[in-house]
Amino acid sequence: MPSAMKEIDLHGLNRYQAQIKIEAALKHVYGLYRIRLIHGYHHGDSLQKFIEENYSHDPRILRLERVSPGVSDLVLRELL
């Protein structure tokens, strides 16, 4: 059975590259309830800020959750 959560490792990517990976995942959300974005935090918070700025109010996303300093989840729907 496929997982209902997809993980995307964004380490080493710039904002544009990260956006391409995130948008590709958002196009294939069938069966997913969340997308876990591993952005890291040791080399700054640029990707974390980018994710918050661009996806916290996105209508495709129910909410944005901070799992840890280096991980954020895009919650697409509640898991029943």
Backbone as numpy.savetxt, mean C-alpha at the origin, in Angstrom:
# Nx Ny Nz CAx CAy CAz Cx Cy Cz
-5.43 -22.03 -1.62 -6.28 -20.85 -1.62 -5.39 -19.61 -1.62
-5.61 -18.67 -2.54 -4.79 -17.47 -2.57 -5.04 -16.59 -1.35
-4.00 -15.85 -0.97 -4.11 -14.95 0.17 -5.01 -13.78 -0.18
-5.71 -13.28 0.82 -6.59 -12.12 0.62 -5.82 -10.83 0.84
-4.51 -10.95 1.10 -3.67 -9.77 1.26 -2.47 -9.90 0.33
-2.15 -8.81 -0.34 -0.99 -8.79 -1.23 0.07 -7.89 -0.60
1.32 -8.34 -0.62 2.43 -7.53 -0.11 3.24 -7.00 -1.28
3.60 -5.72 -1.17 4.44 -5.09 -2.19 5.63 -4.46 -1.49
6.81 -4.87 -1.87 8.04 -4.33 -1.31 8.47 -3.12 -2.15
8.50 -1.95 -1.53 8.83 -0.72 -2.23 10.24 -0.21 -1.92
11.02 -1.01 -1.19 12.38 -0.60 -0.84 13.18 -0.26 -2.11
13.89 0.84 -2.06 14.77 1.23 -3.16 14.08 1.90 -4.33
12.76 2.05 -4.26 12.04 2.67 -5.37 11.86 4.16 -5.11
11.77 4.93 -6.19 11.41 6.34 -6.02 9.88 6.44 -6.04
9.36 7.62 -5.87 7.91 7.80 -5.79 7.19 7.33 -7.06
7.75 7.65 -8.20 7.13 7.27 -9.47 7.08 5.75 -9.62
8.19 5.09 -9.32 8.24 3.63 -9.43 7.27 2.98 -8.43
7.21 3.53 -7.22 6.29 3.01 -6.21 4.84 3.17 -6.67
4.53 4.32 -7.25 3.17 4.57 -7.72 2.78 3.56 -8.81
3.69 3.25 -9.70 3.39 2.28 -10.76 3.06 0.92 -10.15
3.84 0.48 -9.16 3.59 -0.81 -8.51 2.26 -0.81 -7.75
1.97 0.28 -7.05 0.73 0.37 -6.29 -0.48 0.38 -7.22
-0.41 1.19 -8.26 -1.53 1.28 -9.21 -1.76 -0.05 -9.91
-0.70 -0.77 -10.24 -0.86 -2.09 -10.86 -1.59 -3.04 -9.91
-1.24 -2.99 -8.64 -1.91 -3.84 -7.65 -3.38 -3.45 -7.50
-3.67 -2.16 -7.55 -5.04 -1.70 -7.41 -5.92 -2.08 -8.60
-5.31 -2.39 -9.72 -6.07 -2.83 -10.89 -6.45 -4.31 -10.79
-5.81 -5.04 -9.90 -6.03 -6.48 -9.77 -6.39 -6.81 -8.33
-7.48 -6.27 -7.84 -7.85 -6.43 -6.44 -8.88 -7.51 -6.19
-9.29 -8.24 -7.20 -10.30 -9.28 -7.00 -9.85 -10.25 -5.91
-10.66 -10.40 -4.89 -10.36 -11.30 -3.81 -9.47 -10.72 -2.72
-8.96 -9.52 -2.92 -8.09 -8.90 -1.92 -8.89 -8.04 -0.96
-8.49 -8.01 0.28 -9.10 -7.09 1.22 -8.10 -6.02 1.67
-6.81 -6.28 1.45 -5.82 -5.25 1.75 -4.55 -5.47 0.97
-3.83 -4.36 0.75 -2.53 -4.38 0.10 -1.53 -3.84 1.11
-0.56 -4.65 1.46 0.47 -4.25 2.43 1.65 -3.66 1.66
1.98 -2.41 1.99 3.07 -1.69 1.35 4.25 -1.62 2.31
5.34 -2.26 1.94 6.54 -2.27 2.77 7.46 -1.19 2.21
7.46 -0.03 2.87 8.20 1.12 2.36 9.46 1.41 3.14
9.61 0.82 4.30 10.81 1.05 5.11 10.79 2.41 5.77
11.78 2.64 6.63 11.87 3.94 7.30 13.29 4.33 7.66
14.25 3.46 7.46 15.62 3.76 7.85 16.27 4.84 6.98
15.80 4.98 5.76 16.39 5.96 4.84 15.45 7.12 4.58
14.64 7.46 5.55 13.71 8.58 5.41 12.28 8.10 5.25
11.37 9.07 5.23 9.95 8.73 5.15 9.30 9.25 3.88
10.07 9.42 2.84 9.55 9.94 1.59 8.42 9.08 1.02
8.61 7.77 0.98 7.56 6.90 0.43 6.35 6.85 1.35
6.58 6.86 2.63 5.45 6.85 3.56 4.60 8.10 3.37
5.23 9.25 3.28 4.48 10.50 3.04 3.76 10.46 1.71
4.42 9.93 0.68 3.81 9.82 -0.63 2.54 8.97 -0.57
2.63 7.84 0.13 1.47 6.94 0.26 0.33 7.65 0.99
0.65 8.32 2.09 -0.38 9.03 2.85 -1.02 10.14 2.02
-0.22 10.90 1.29 -0.73 12.01 0.49 -1.61 11.53 -0.66
-1.24 10.42 -1.28 -1.93 10.00 -2.49 -3.00 8.93 -2.31
-2.98 8.23 -1.20 -3.92 7.12 -1.06 -4.83 7.19 0.16
-4.60 8.12 1.08 -5.46 8.18 2.26 -6.88 8.65 1.93
-7.07 9.38 0.85 -8.40 9.86 0.46 -8.85 9.29 -0.89
-8.18 8.25 -1.34 -8.51 7.62 -2.62 -9.84 6.86 -2.46
-10.81 7.07 -3.34 -12.11 6.42 -3.19 -12.06 4.90 -3.34
-10.99 4.35 -3.89 -10.86 2.90 -4.02 -10.44 2.24 -2.71
-10.04 3.06 -1.75 -9.47 2.55 -0.51 -10.36 2.92 0.66
-10.72 1.93 1.45 -11.57 2.15 2.62 -10.83 2.98 3.66
-9.59 2.58 3.96 -8.76 3.35 4.89 -7.30 2.95 4.74
-6.45 3.79 5.25 -5.01 3.55 5.27 -4.62 3.26 6.72
-3.93 2.13 6.94 -3.51 1.76 8.29 -1.99 1.69 8.35
-1.44 2.25 9.39 -0.01 2.16 9.64 0.22 0.94 10.51
0.87 -0.07 9.97 1.10 -1.32 10.68 2.33 -1.19 11.57
3.36 -0.55 11.06 4.60 -0.30 11.79 5.26 0.91 11.14
6.39 1.38 11.67 7.03 2.55 11.04 7.39 2.35 9.56
7.61 1.10 9.15 8.01 0.86 7.76 6.99 0.14 6.91
5.76 -0.01 7.44 4.73 -0.75 6.71 3.38 -0.05 6.84
2.71 0.10 5.70 1.36 0.66 5.67 0.46 -0.28 4.90
-0.80 -0.38 5.31 -1.79 -1.19 4.61 -2.84 -0.32 3.98
-3.16 -0.63 2.73 -4.30 -0.04 2.06 -5.44 -1.02 2.26
-6.42 -0.67 3.08 -7.55 -1.55 3.35 -8.61 -1.27 2.28
-8.92 -2.29 1.51 -9.85 -2.16 0.40 -11.28 -2.48 0.81
-11.44 -3.42 1.74 -12.75 -3.80 2.28 -12.52 -4.57 3.56
-13.55 -4.67 4.35 -13.45 -5.39 5.61 -13.44 -6.89 5.33
-12.65 -7.60 6.07 -12.61 -9.05 5.97 -13.70 -9.62 6.87
-14.60 -10.36 6.27 -15.72 -10.91 7.04 -15.41 -12.29 7.53
